[in-house]
């Protein structure tokens, strides 16, 4: 997902906080820790995530990668 994707504007601060909680939980399995990841501010209708003020699309892309990795681990077991 690109940062300019119009679907990103549909995510509220509460949605992003929920997705961040999922990122923290799923990342643990792979040794990935994002202690400072949090919502930041809204810029041009998009909620920014505190990964050096990354857009929410970065969060969504990270979750997609973790979900894919989790599926691959589960299939190979």
PASEBA-1860 file (N, C-alpha, C; in nm, 3 decimals):
! residues 77
1> XXXXXXXX> 0.086/-0.117/0.000/0.000/0.000/0.000/0.091/0.124/0.000 ~ 0.057/0.216/-0.083/0.132/0.340/-0.092/0.080/0.442/0.010 ~ 0.166/0.532/0.057/0.119/0.635/0.151/0.009/0.724/0.095 ~ 0.003/0.735/-0.034/-0.098/0.820/-0.098/-0.228/0.747/-0.128 ~ -0.235/0.619/-0.095/-0.357/0.541/-0.120/-0.473/0.605/-0.043 ~ -0.582/0.638/-0.111/-0.694/0.705/-0.043/-0.758/0.622/0.068 ~ -0.741/0.491/0.067/-0.798/0.406/0.172/-0.736/0.436/0.308 ~ -0.613/0.489/0.309/-0.545/0.518/0.434/-0.621/0.623/0.515
9> XXXXXXXX> -0.691/0.712/0.447/-0.765/0.818/0.516/-0.882/0.762/0.599 ~ -0.924/0.641/0.571/-1.036/0.581/0.644/-0.996/0.533/0.783 ~ -0.867/0.520/0.809/-0.820/0.471/0.938/-0.816/0.586/1.039 ~ -0.886/0.565/1.150/-0.886/0.665/1.257/-0.771/0.637/1.354 ~ -0.751/0.728/1.446/-0.649/0.710/1.549/-0.674/0.581/1.626 ~ -0.800/0.553/1.658/-0.834/0.429/1.731/-0.801/0.305/1.648 ~ -0.830/0.308/1.518/-0.796/0.195/1.431/-0.646/0.171/1.433 ~ -0.570/0.277/1.420/-0.425/0.265/1.414/-0.370/0.210/1.546
17> XXXXXXXX> -0.424/0.255/1.659/-0.379/0.202/1.789/-0.406/0.052/1.798 ~ -0.519/0.007/1.747/-0.551/-0.136/1.746/-0.453/-0.212/1.657 ~ -0.422/-0.156/1.542/-0.326/-0.220/1.451/-0.186/-0.222/1.512 ~ -0.150/-0.117/1.585/-0.020/-0.115/1.652/-0.011/-0.225/1.758 ~ -0.120/-0.247/1.830/-0.123/-0.354/1.929/-0.103/-0.489/1.860 ~ -0.165/-0.506/1.745/-0.147/-0.631/1.670/-0.003/-0.644/1.620 ~ 0.055/-0.534/1.576/0.195/-0.536/1.531/0.287/-0.578/1.645 ~ 0.266/-0.523/1.763/0.347/-0.560/1.879/0.334/-0.708/1.909
25> XXXXXXXX> 0.211/-0.758/1.907/0.187/-0.898/1.939/0.247/-0.991/1.834 ~ 0.222/-0.964/1.708/0.272/-1.052/1.601/0.424/-1.041/1.587 ~ 0.479/-0.925/1.613/0.623/-0.905/1.600/0.703/-0.984/1.703 ~ 0.646/-1.005/1.821/0.715/-1.079/1.928/0.759/-1.217/1.881 ~ 0.673/-1.282/1.805/0.702/-1.418/1.758/0.830/-1.423/1.676 ~ 0.859/-1.313/1.607/0.975/-1.306/1.519/1.090/-1.226/1.580 ~ 1.076/-1.191/1.708/1.181/-1.115/1.774/1.184/-0.969/1.735 ~ 1.075/-0.921/1.677/1.068/-0.781/1.637/0.996/-0.702/1.745
33> XXXXXXXX> 1.061/-0.601/1.794/1.005/-0.520/1.900/1.000/-0.375/1.850 ~ 0.885/-0.315/1.868/0.865/-0.177/1.826/0.821/-0.096/1.949 ~ 0.910/-0.074/2.045/0.868/-0.014/2.171/0.817/0.129/2.158 ~ 0.866/0.203/2.062/0.825/0.342/2.051/0.715/0.364/1.948 ~ 0.670/0.258/1.883/0.567/0.273/1.781/0.436/0.315/1.846 ~ 0.384/0.425/1.800/0.258/0.479/1.852/0.199/0.573/1.749 ~ 0.076/0.613/1.770/0.020/0.713/1.680/0.089/0.845/1.708 ~ 0.098/0.926/1.607/0.167/1.053/1.621/0.069/1.167/1.603
41> XXXXXXXX> 0.050/1.207/1.481/-0.042/1.317/1.451/-0.110/1.287/1.319 ~ -0.204/1.369/1.285/-0.273/1.354/1.157/-0.221/1.463/1.064 ~ -0.182/1.422/0.945/-0.129/1.515/0.846/-0.205/1.492/0.717 ~ -0.269/1.593/0.668/-0.343/1.586/0.543/-0.446/1.471/0.545 ~ -0.511/1.454/0.659/-0.615/1.352/0.671/-0.564/1.212/0.695 ~ -0.433/1.196/0.714/-0.375/1.064/0.736/-0.312/1.060/0.875 ~ -0.341/0.953/0.949/-0.280/0.935/1.081/-0.136/0.888/1.059 ~ -0.043/0.955/1.124/0.097/0.914/1.116/0.130/0.823/1.233
49> XXXXXXXX> 0.222/0.733/1.209/0.267/0.640/1.310/0.408/0.681/1.350 ~ 0.438/0.674/1.477/0.568/0.717/1.524/0.675/0.611/1.497 ~ 0.707/0.593/1.371/0.826/0.522/1.323/0.902/0.631/1.251 ~ 0.941/0.732/1.321/0.999/0.849/1.257/0.893/0.917/1.170 ~ 0.773/0.929/1.222/0.654/0.985/1.157/0.624/0.920/1.022 ~ 0.622/0.791/1.022/0.586/0.715/0.902/0.434/0.721/0.883 ~ 0.389/0.707/0.760/0.244/0.702/0.737/0.187/0.568/0.783 ~ 0.057/0.565/0.800/-0.011/0.442/0.843/0.011/0.329/0.744
57> XXXXXXXX> 0.037/0.361/0.619/0.061/0.256/0.519/0.183/0.173/0.556 ~ 0.282/0.233/0.623/0.399/0.158/0.668/0.357/0.052/0.770 ~ 0.271/0.089/0.861/0.218/-0.004/0.960/0.143/-0.118/0.892 ~ 0.057/-0.083/0.798/-0.022/-0.185/0.727/0.069/-0.279/0.648 ~ 0.172/-0.226/0.586/0.265/-0.310/0.511/0.345/-0.401/0.604 ~ 0.386/-0.351/0.720/0.457/-0.435/0.817/0.368/-0.549/0.866 ~ 0.243/-0.517/0.895/0.150/-0.622/0.938/0.131/-0.728/0.830 ~ 0.121/-0.685/0.707/0.107/-0.779/0.595/0.227/-0.872/0.588
65> XXXXXXXX> 0.347/-0.816/0.603/0.467/-0.899/0.600/0.469/-0.999/0.716 ~ 0.431/-0.954/0.834/0.427/-1.045/0.949/0.323/-1.154/0.932 ~ 0.207/-1.118/0.879/0.103/-1.219/0.854/0.151/-1.322/0.752 ~ 0.215/-1.275/0.646/0.268/-1.367/0.545/0.374/-1.459/0.605 ~ 0.463/-1.403/0.686/0.568/-1.483/0.749/0.507/-1.585/0.845 ~ 0.404/-1.544/0.917/0.337/-1.635/1.010/0.271/-1.750/0.935 ~ 0.210/-1.721/0.822/0.148/-1.826/0.740/0.252/-1.924/0.688 ~ 0.367/-1.870/0.644/0.473/-1.957/0.593/0.528/-2.047/0.702
73> XXXXX> 0.543/-1.994/0.822/0.591/-2.075/0.935/0.491/-2.183/0.970 ~ 0.363/-2.148/0.965/0.257/-2.245/0.999/0.247/-2.354/0.896 ~ 0.267/-2.321/0.769/0.256/-2.420/0.662/0.374/-2.515/0.663 ~ 0.488/-2.466/0.704/0.609/-2.549/0.705/0.622/-2.637/0.826 ~ 0.531/-2.622/0.923/0.541/-2.700/1.047/0.493/-2.841/1.029
END
